[in-house]
Amino acid sequence: MEKSQSEIRIIIVGIAKNPLGFMGLVIVGAIVFSAIFAAWIVPYDPIEMNIRDRMQGPSWSHLLGTDQLGRDTFSRVITGGQVALKVALPAVFGAMAIGLTLGMVAGYGPKWLDNFLMLLFDTIRSFPTVMFALAVVALVGPSLQTVVLVVMATSIPTYGRVARTQTLTLRNSEFILAERSMGASMARILGVHMLPNIIGVLAVLAAMDIPTVIALEAGLSFLGLGVKPPTPSWGALLKDGYALVRQTPWLVIGGGLPIIVATLGFTFLGESLRDVVDPKLRKNQ
């Protein structure tokens, strides 16, 4: 436990030493903090309508103005971040866990199992992600759970292929051969020896994938195939802002700016995490 805590501390310190990494850490921390404590941060109920105050510009009462139904845009932006993370985090980490397991089994197991799993991965990846998401959502109906499952299913092959490649690289290493000669089980070799050497690479990939998933959820919500109204979503804000852009720009800004900031934050964090996790890059620092 102390060893894992020290490794986490080293990673955080390494990221913070990089200016872009520190910026990414601050942005991601702010997004996560605002999502967790959204109920205490928002000044208004994000779905409460107040027609008398509709289409107002920014003011001390409404920091980003109000929409066509009088709902506070700032409150909807903060709550929309909560929705974005509810989609992105379970989808990405669920896909990473399943892909990691299948990838290690493919790389270490028998050849027929490797071929079968690679065929499965290729079959899933043959469907364009956006088109597959549109088809599934149109078939079963828009919901938060549907978006999570679609993103998870289409992301598993990416993590599985990376985990398989890393496993194939490590399976003939001396410490793995030593464990096999002592009669260690497949579960022990994969869980105790392979996993710590693979998880860092997948963590970097996950950090890079989160903004992609956020953008996908926003795109589906923009098309009316994401979360159901009146649930606040950055994509729904963009949709309303696009329809009313001639009357007020604040809805477009409120929906688009968080997506841009989240993308930059997770990208900066992922690149810095890659520099810290990769031993070769760490030696050059």
C-alpha positions in Angstrom: 0.0 0.0 0.0 2.8 2.4 0.9 4.6 1.6 -2.3 1.5 2.3 -4.4 0.9 5.6 -2.6 4.5 6.6 -3.2 4.2 5.8 -6.9 1.0 7.8 -7.2 2.8 10.7 -5.4 5.7 10.5 -7.8 3.3 10.6 -10.8 1.4 13.6 -9.5 4.6 15.5 -8.7 6.0 14.6 -12.1 2.9 16.0 -13.8 2.9 19.1 -11.7 6.5 19.9 -12.6 5.4 20.2 -16.3 3.6 23.6 -16.9 1.1 22.1 -19.3 0.7 19.1 -17.1 0.0 21.4 -14.1 -2.5 23.3 -16.2 -4.2 20.1 -17.2 -4.2 18.9 -13.6 -5.9 22.1 -12.5 -8.5 22.0 -15.3 -9.4 18.4 -14.8 -9.5 18.9 -11.0 -11.8 21.9 -11.4 -14.1 19.9 -13.7 -14.3 16.9 -11.4 -14.7 19.2 -8.3 -17.6 21.1 -10.0 -19.2 17.9 -11.1 -19.1 16.3 -7.6 -20.3 19.4 -5.8 -22.6 20.7 -8.5 -25.6 20.7 -6.2 -23.8 23.2 -3.9 -22.2 25.3 -6.6 -25.2 26.1 -8.9 -27.1 29.2 -7.9 -30.4 28.0 -9.5 -32.2 24.8 -10.3 -30.9 24.0 -13.8 -34.2 22.7 -15.1 -36.5 25.3 -13.4 -38.2 27.6 -16.0 -38.7 31.3 -15.4 -40.2 32.8 -18.6 -40.1 36.3 -17.2 -36.2 36.2 -17.2 -35.8 34.5 -20.6 -33.0 35.4 -23.0 -31.1 37.6 -20.5 -27.4 38.5 -21.0 -24.7 37.9 -18.4 -25.2 39.7 -15.1 -24.4 39.2 -11.4 -27.7 37.3 -11.1 -27.0 35.1 -14.1 -23.3 34.8 -14.9 -23.9 33.4 -18.4 -27.4 34.7 -18.9 -30.5 32.6 -19.4 -31.9 30.5 -22.2 -35.2 30.7 -24.1 -37.1 29.2 -21.1 -35.5 31.4 -18.5 -33.2 28.7 -17.1 -29.8 29.9 -15.7 -27.1 29.0 -18.3 -24.3 28.8 -15.7 -26.2 26.3 -13.6 -26.9 24.2 -16.7 -23.2 24.3 -17.7 -22.0 23.1 -14.3 -24.7 20.3 -14.2 -23.8 19.5 -17.8 -20.3 18.7 -16.7 -21.7 16.2 -14.2 -23.6 14.5 -17.1 -20.4 14.5 -19.3 -18.4 12.8 -16.6 -21.2 10.3 -15.8 -20.8 9.2 -19.5 -17.1 9.5 -20.0 -15.7 7.9 -16.8 -17.7 4.7 -16.7 -17.4 4.2 -20.4 -13.7 4.8 -20.6 -12.7 2.9 -17.4 -15.1 0.1 -18.1 -13.7 -0.3 -21.7 -10.2 -0.2 -20.3 -10.9 -2.9 -17.7 -12.5 -5.3 -20.2 -10.0 -4.5 -23.0 -7.1 -5.0 -20.6 -8.4 -8.4 -19.4 -9.1 -9.6 -22.9 -5.9 -8.2 -24.4 -3.7 -9.9 -21.8 -5.5 -13.2 -22.3 -5.1 -12.9 -26.0 -1.4 -12.1 -25.8 -0.6 -14.8 -23.2 -3.1 -17.5 -24.1 -3.2 -20.1 -26.9 -3.0 -19.0 -30.6 -6.6 -20.0 -31.4 -7.9 -17.7 -28.6 -5.7 -14.9 -29.8 -7.0 -15.2 -33.3 -10.6 -15.4 -32.1 -10.3 -12.3 -29.9 -8.5 -10.3 -32.7 -11.3 -11.3 -35.1 -13.9 -10.0 -32.5 -12.0 -6.7 -32.0 -11.7 -6.2 -35.8 -15.4 -6.9 -36.2 -16.4 -4.3 -33.6 -13.9 -1.7 -35.0 -15.2 -2.2 -38.5 -18.3 -0.2 -37.5 -17.7 3.6 -37.5 -18.2 4.8 -33.9 -20.5 7.7 -34.6 -22.7 5.7 -37.0 -22.9 2.7 -34.7 -23.8 5.0 -31.8 -26.6 6.7 -33.9 -28.0 3.3 -34.9 -28.1 1.9 -31.4 -29.5 5.0 -29.8 -32.1 5.3 -32.6 -33.0 1.6 -32.1 -33.3 1.5 -28.2 -34.0 5.1 -27.5 -31.8 8.0 -26.1 -30.6 7.6 -22.5 -27.4 8.0 -20.4 -27.0 4.3 -20.1 -27.3 3.7 -23.8 -24.5 6.2 -24.6 -22.3 4.6 -21.9 -22.7 1.1 -23.3 -22.2 2.2 -26.9 -19.0 4.1 -26.1 -17.7 1.2 -23.9 -18.4 -1.4 -26.6 -16.7 0.5 -29.4 -13.6 1.4 -27.2 -12.8 -2.1 -25.9 -10.9 -3.2 -29.0 -8.5 -0.2 -28.8 -7.5 -1.1 -25.2 -7.5 -4.8 -26.0 -5.1 -4.4 -28.9 -2.7 -2.2 -26.8 -2.8 -4.7 -23.9 -2.2 -7.6 -26.3 0.8 -5.9 -27.8 2.3 -5.1 -24.4 1.7 -8.7 -23.3 3.3 -10.2 -26.3 6.4 -8.0 -25.6 6.6 -9.1 -22.0 5.7 -12.8 -22.2 9.2 -13.9 -23.1 10.9 -11.6 -20.6 13.3 -13.3 -18.1 11.1 -12.6 -15.0 8.1 -14.1 -16.7 10.0 -17.2 -17.8 11.3 -17.5 -14.2 7.8 -17.4 -12.9 6.6 -20.0 -15.4 9.5 -22.3 -14.5 8.4 -22.1 -10.8 4.9 -23.2 -11.8 3.1 -19.9 -11.4 -0.5 -19.9 -12.7 -1.6 -17.8 -15.7 -3.8 -15.7 -13.3 -0.8 -14.9 -11.1 1.5 -14.0 -14.0 -1.1 -11.7 -15.7 -2.3 -10.1 -12.5 0.9 -9.7 -10.5 3.6 -9.3 -13.1 2.0 -8.3 -16.4 -0.6 -5.9 -15.1 1.7 -3.3 -13.4 3.8 -3.0 -16.6 0.7 -2.5 -18.9 -1.7 -0.3 -16.8 0.4 2.8 -17.2 0.2 2.8 -21.0 -3.6 2.2 -20.9 -4.0 5.0 -18.3 -2.4 7.5 -20.7 -4.7 6.2 -23.5 -7.7 6.6 -21.2 -6.8 10.2 -20.3 -6.7 11.0 -24.1 -10.0 9.2 -24.8 -12.1 11.0 -22.1 -12.4 14.3 -24.1 -13.4 12.2 -27.2 -16.2 10.5 -25.3 -17.3 13.9 -23.9 -17.5 15.3 -27.5 -19.4 12.2 -28.7 -21.9 12.6 -25.9 -22.3 16.2 -26.7 -22.7 15.4 -30.4 -25.5 12.9 -29.7 -27.2 15.3 -27.4 -26.9 18.0 -30.1 -28.7 15.7 -32.5 -31.4 14.9 -29.9 -30.1 11.3 -29.4 -28.2 11.7 -26.1 -29.6 12.3 -22.7 -33.3 13.2 -22.5 -34.5 16.7 -21.9 -34.7 18.6 -19.6 -31.5 17.0 -18.3 -28.7 19.6 -18.8 -26.0 18.7 -21.3 -23.3 20.6 -23.1 -24.6 19.2 -26.4 -28.2 20.3 -25.6 -26.9 23.8 -24.8 -25.1 23.9 -28.1 -28.3 22.8 -29.9 -30.3 25.6 -28.2 -27.6 28.1 -28.8 -27.4 27.2 -32.5 -31.1 27.8 -32.9 -30.9 31.1 -31.1 -27.4 32.3 -32.1 -28.9 35.4 -33.9 -30.5 36.5 -30.7 -27.8 35.6 -28.1 -24.4 34.1 -28.3 -24.2 33.0 -24.7 -25.8 29.7 -25.1 -23.3 28.7 -27.8 -20.4 29.9 -25.6 -21.9 28.1 -22.5 -22.1 24.8 -24.4 -18.9 25.0 -26.5 -16.4 26.5 -24.1 -16.6 23.7 -21.5 -16.0 21.1 -24.3 -12.9 23.0 -25.5 -11.6 23.5 -22.0 -12.2 19.8 -21.0 -10.5 18.6 -24.2 -7.4 20.8 -23.5 -7.3 19.8 -19.8 -7.4 16.0 -20.4 -5.0 16.2 -23.4 -2.4 18.2 -21.4 -2.9 15.7 -18.5 -2.6 12.7 -20.8 0.6 14.0 -22.5 2.3 14.8 -19.1 1.2 11.4 -17.7 2.8 9.7 -20.7 6.1 11.5 -20.1 6.0 10.5 -16.4 4.9 6.9 -17.0 7.2 6.1 -19.9 10.6 5.1 -18.4 12.6 6.1 -21.5 11.1 9.6 -21.5 11.6 9.9 -17.7 15.4 9.2 -18.1 15.6 12.0 -20.6 14.1 14.6 -18.1 
